[in-house]
């Protein structure tokens, strides 16, 4: 199922920052120490949010160009577009 993004409520930067802080605090509690960069995003997504992470060609899967990631809530899965490489590595914080 593809969601009409015009009907999705947007979060403010403050709301996003607060949610991120809560996740980092939760992860710090699990690890028993403060989280410092580099932030283990994949581990946090899997342990705190209960999602599995996969890398695939989302543009081909969804038939939509310019897709960076998608979540399938019903199956607890997050997919990151594996085309994010090259010049995008610095922008999105991804490395091989």
Backbone bond lengths (Angstrom), bond angles and torsions (degrees), N, CA, C in turn:
res aa  C-N    CA-C-N  psi(-1)  N-CA   C-N-CA  omega(-1)  CA-C   N-CA-C  phi
1 X - - - 1.446 - - 1.534 108.82 -
2 X 1.295 116.36 130.71 1.462 121.68 177.38 1.522 108.08 -103.20
3 X 1.313 115.64 132.11 1.466 122.65 -177.60 1.522 109.80 -88.92
4 X 1.301 116.57 136.77 1.457 121.87 174.00 1.526 107.12 -74.16
5 X 1.318 117.12 109.13 1.462 121.79 -175.31 1.524 112.73 -64.95
6 X 1.327 117.75 -15.03 1.458 120.10 176.10 1.529 111.56 -71.52
7 X 1.334 116.38 -17.79 1.458 121.07 -179.13 1.527 113.07 -103.55
8 X 1.313 117.17 8.14 1.464 121.19 -179.88 1.521 108.39 -96.40
9 X 1.337 116.03 128.91 1.471 118.67 179.10 1.526 109.55 -71.19
10 X 1.278 115.75 143.81 1.465 122.62 -178.39 1.521 109.94 -96.69
11 X 1.318 115.51 145.44 1.460 120.82 174.88 1.524 109.04 -97.87
12 X 1.311 115.44 145.64 1.466 119.15 175.38 1.523 108.68 -77.14
13 X 1.311 116.73 165.46 1.463 120.79 177.18 1.524 111.03 -60.60
14 X 1.314 116.59 -35.78 1.470 120.52 178.18 1.527 110.09 -65.69
15 X 1.324 117.43 -43.45 1.462 120.50 178.20 1.526 111.23 -62.68
16 X 1.321 117.04 -42.71 1.467 121.31 178.57 1.522 109.82 -62.93
17 X 1.322 117.40 -44.28 1.464 121.70 179.02 1.530 110.61 -60.73
18 X 1.329 117.30 -43.13 1.466 121.06 -179.93 1.530 111.60 -65.32
19 X 1.322 116.85 -42.27 1.464 120.47 177.95 1.527 111.06 -64.09
20 X 1.330 116.24 -41.93 1.465 120.29 178.68 1.526 110.49 -63.64
21 X 1.315 117.01 -41.63 1.467 121.19 178.76 1.532 110.37 -61.51
22 X 1.332 116.96 -42.15 1.465 120.67 178.64 1.528 111.40 -62.66
23 X 1.328 116.55 -40.84 1.461 119.79 177.65 1.522 111.31 -64.70
24 X 1.334 116.37 -43.40 1.465 119.65 178.76 1.525 111.23 -64.65
25 X 1.325 116.95 -38.06 1.470 120.50 176.32 1.525 110.57 -63.98
26 X 1.330 116.37 -42.05 1.464 120.27 178.30 1.532 110.07 -61.63
27 X 1.329 116.78 -44.69 1.461 121.16 179.82 1.530 110.70 -64.31
28 X 1.323 116.14 -40.10 1.468 119.88 177.56 1.530 110.32 -59.75
29 X 1.343 116.45 -39.79 1.462 120.26 177.86 1.518 112.14 -64.36
30 X 1.323 116.84 -39.68 1.468 121.24 178.13 1.525 110.61 -65.07
31 X 1.327 115.94 -43.35 1.466 120.97 -176.25 1.525 112.99 -82.70
32 X 1.328 116.58 -17.69 1.458 119.61 -179.56 1.516 113.78 75.66
33 X 1.316 116.94 18.22 1.461 121.38 177.52 1.525 109.75 -157.84
34 X 1.322 115.35 160.51 1.459 121.41 179.94 1.528 110.27 -65.69
35 X 1.323 115.94 142.60 1.461 121.50 179.26 1.520 109.34 -85.23
36 X 1.321 116.23 130.85 1.457 122.57 176.94 1.521 109.13 -125.96
37 X 1.332 116.85 154.27 1.463 119.81 177.29 1.531 110.73 -59.93
38 X 1.306 118.12 147.77 1.463 126.82 -1.47 1.532 110.58 -73.63
39 X 1.311 115.99 137.92 1.460 122.59 -178.15 1.534 108.92 -76.63
40 X 1.329 117.84 127.40 1.475 120.96 -179.60 1.530 111.93 -78.66
41 X 1.315 116.28 72.59 1.461 122.08 -172.49 1.522 111.69 -57.14
42 X 1.330 117.67 -46.51 1.466 119.88 -177.71 1.529 111.29 -61.33
43 X 1.317 117.59 -43.62 1.466 120.93 179.56 1.531 110.81 -64.51
44 X 1.330 117.46 -40.50 1.468 121.32 179.33 1.522 110.55 -64.40
45 X 1.326 117.00 -44.29 1.464 120.83 179.74 1.525 110.15 -61.33
46 X 1.331 116.54 -42.87 1.461 119.93 -178.21 1.527 112.25 -71.78
47 X 1.325 118.33 -46.63 1.470 121.59 -174.64 1.529 113.38 -80.52
48 X 1.326 117.31 -42.65 1.470 120.19 -175.53 1.520 113.14 -86.66
49 X 1.319 116.72 -36.85 1.462 120.04 -177.47 1.516 112.88 -98.94
50 X 1.341 116.64 -13.19 1.457 120.19 178.81 1.513 114.01 70.79
51 X 1.325 117.04 26.73 1.459 121.37 -179.75 1.524 110.03 -106.63
52 X 1.315 116.33 146.40 1.451 120.04 169.45 1.524 107.27 -91.40
53 X 1.321 115.96 150.65 1.465 120.99 -179.79 1.519 108.54 -114.73
54 X 1.318 114.64 131.76 1.456 121.15 176.17 1.523 108.32 -128.96
55 X 1.327 115.81 156.30 1.462 122.11 175.17 1.520 107.00 -117.69
56 X 1.324 116.21 127.36 1.461 120.42 -177.80 1.523 108.47 -154.75
57 X 1.314 116.60 171.86 1.468 122.23 178.44 1.531 107.99 -83.81
58 X 1.326 115.76 88.81 1.469 120.80 -176.49 1.522 112.65 -65.72
59 X 1.311 116.67 -32.98 1.466 118.60 179.46 1.520 109.95 -61.87
60 X 1.320 116.37 -40.34 1.456 120.22 177.96 1.535 110.92 -73.25
61 X 1.331 117.01 -42.65 1.469 121.41 -178.97 1.523 112.29 -59.87
62 X 1.342 115.35 -45.10 1.462 120.49 -173.09 1.524 113.85 -97.52
63 X 1.328 116.33 -14.77 1.451 119.30 -177.45 1.513 112.79 70.90
64 X 1.342 115.86 26.01 1.463 122.68 -178.79 1.521 107.71 -126.61
65 X 1.322 117.13 133.53 1.460 118.89 177.56 1.531 110.24 -85.97
66 X 1.312 115.42 160.95 1.464 122.68 174.69 1.534 112.47 64.07
67 X 1.342 116.21 40.86 1.462 121.81 177.11 1.519 108.33 -102.66
68 X 1.327 116.54 127.61 1.464 120.55 -179.53 1.515 112.06 -96.72
69 X 1.314 117.25 -36.11 1.457 121.02 -179.61 1.509 110.47 -164.50
70 X 1.328 115.20 163.23 1.462 120.86 178.84 1.520 108.38 -151.97
71 X 1.321 115.15 154.61 1.461 120.64 178.10 1.517 109.54 -124.55
72 X 1.317 115.24 138.27 1.451 122.86 172.80 1.526 105.59 -110.85
73 X 1.321 115.41 95.84 1.456 122.11 -173.50 1.524 111.10 -62.49
74 X 1.317 117.47 -42.46 1.469 121.12 -177.22 1.522 112.12 -60.30
75 X 1.323 117.58 -32.74 1.465 120.93 -178.36 1.531 112.23 -106.49
76 X 1.331 117.18 11.17 1.485 121.98 177.26 1.524 111.94 52.29
77 X 1.334 115.96 48.73 1.459 120.87 -175.98 1.523 111.01 -130.94
78 X 1.319 115.86 137.38 1.456 122.98 173.21 1.528 106.96 -118.86
79 X 1.323 116.32 131.98 1.459 120.58 179.44 1.526 108.73 -119.32
80 X 1.323 115.31 128.45 1.458 122.70 177.15 1.525 107.56 -103.35
81 X 1.333 116.41 135.77 1.453 120.76 -179.83 1.527 109.16 -64.79
82 X 1.338 116.60 120.51 1.455 119.62 -178.69 1.522 112.99 -73.33
83 X 1.318 117.22 -2.92 1.463 120.23 175.13 1.535 112.12 -79.89
84 X 1.326 116.67 -6.39 1.466 119.97 178.88 1.522 108.87 -75.84
85 X 1.286 114.58 92.88 1.453 120.77 179.38 1.512 107.98 -152.07
86 X 1.295 116.69 -172.20 1.455 119.90 179.18 1.511 112.30 60.06
87 X 1.341 116.97 -123.52 1.459 120.71 -176.42 1.519 112.55 -66.07
88 X 1.333 118.07 -18.52 1.460 120.64 -179.08 1.528 112.77 -80.17
89 X 1.312 118.19 -16.90 1.461 120.41 -176.96 1.522 111.67 -55.30
90 X 1.319 116.33 -45.97 1.456 120.34 -178.34 1.518 111.46 -69.50
91 X 1.318 116.99 -36.61 1.457 121.31 -177.75 1.525 110.85 -67.41
92 X 1.323 117.14 -43.74 1.456 120.97 -173.65 1.528 113.08 -101.36
93 X 1.333 118.36 -0.10 1.451 120.69 176.93 1.518 113.18 72.03
94 X 1.313 117.72 27.62 1.460 121.46 -179.35 1.523 109.62 -104.73
95 X 1.294 115.79 140.96 1.453 120.34 175.38 1.516 108.70 -141.66
96 X 1.314 116.70 161.62 1.468 121.96 -179.88 1.507 110.08 -99.19
